[in-house]
Amino acid sequence: MLPIDMLTAYMLCGAGALVGAGILQFAVSPQGRAAEAMRLCIWAFVVLGVGLTHIAFAGPMPGPLNMLGMAVGTLTGLVLVAFGLGRLAGERVSWPAMAAVLALAVAAPTVALGFGLMPMVKTFVTCLALVSLLALGMVRRFLHAPPSPAARLIGLAMVVLAASCLARAGWTLGYTGSPLPHMMHVPVQLQPLLAVLYGVMPLLVAMLLLDTVNAQLRDQLRDRATVDELTGTLTRRALRERAAAFVAQGHRSRPETAVLMIDLDHFKAVNDRWGHGVGDIALRHAARSLQQSLRPDTLLSRYGGEEFVAMVPVDGLRGARLVAERLRLAVAQAPWQEATPAPLALTASVGVSLLGADESLDQALQRADEALYRAKRDGRNQVQVGLRAA
């Protein structure tokens, strides 16, 4: 009865793998490495499912070819899972290396079967242990620095799988009796435990993988909503969302918050003469120059077009002026001709206001914008202060 129970567990494992392949179809349109990982894992679960469920048609005592099919399907599926999870974890996947490992997973037990059933079984469990270690190595980042709880659980699942495969290989290599049809040559009391483990593992990994991929997609969507794609600064929306908490935090270290509106002078002429490609390069370089001139405890946003807004904790108007002058000089002294393919020499005008305790960010931005307008009107490449701050 036990061999049938073990084979039933294999069939359940295969069915769980096929269900897992179906579950992964519900991922929210992954892109890049997540898409590659999903494709590999879907194929892995399909191969594993077919390799294990086919024994339902083999009768109570599967023959050598059925056992070889289980071995090859299991190894091939686990190799694909290993590389798929590794891709999701950020590892570089070498397609020739993966193809070589897959070829070895198919060839090793097939060739060993020519020497007898037991040599095939021992070759299979040895390869299974090695591939499980490969899978564990691929997800090591999920153990050291997991991006989500589900990713850490995937890493722990690979630890458990590798430990079980290594133990199984040790017992099988020391086995001297006749080969068992389920190829589970471990102490009888451990067989039900391993049967349960292998039965739930594909479905568990599929669910955790789905959660991990969807979590990454949610993070990407959040980043797109808060980070300007061109310059890497905050978006206008993100600045507004973070402003209140920023002001509250800044008041614990410095008493006031300066709102600086920075506009690149004559930037329309750059786009008109050199094209938007050069303009985009100039915007990125300007943002980088501004960011390098600001402390980490500031907010910098691309507020629109060639206009940036910075929120900076300061000790008063003098401190706000000093920051604004530093930003103006950072733009004026930037190595524009080295950074862009055009002979540019850009400058910036800056409008400054201090955010009052009884006013909103919009009011401070309006005064900074008025000061910026005066800076433009009076010749550009200069700093002007909002009337209330003066």
Buried (B, 14 or more C-beta within 10 A) or exposed (E): EEBEEBBBBBBBBBBBBBBBBBBBEEBEEBEEBBBBBBBBBBBBBBBBBBBBBBBBEBEEEBEEEBBBBBBBBBBBBBBBBBBBBBBBBEBEBEEEEBEEBBEBBBEBBBEBBEEEBBBBBBBBBBBBBBBBBBBBEBBBBBBEEBBBEBBBBBBBBBBEBBEBBBBBBEBBEEBEEEBBBBBBBBEEEBBEEBBEBBBBBBBBBBBBBBBBBBBBBEEBEEEEEBBBEEBEBBBBEBBBBBBEEBBEEBEEEBBBBBBBBBBBBEBEEBBEEBEEEBBBBBBBBBBBBBBEBBEEEBBBBBBEEBBBBBBBBBEEBEBBBBBBBBBBBBBBEBEBEEBBEBEBEBBBBBBBBBBBEEBEBEBBBBBBBBBBBBBBEEEBBBBBBBEEBE
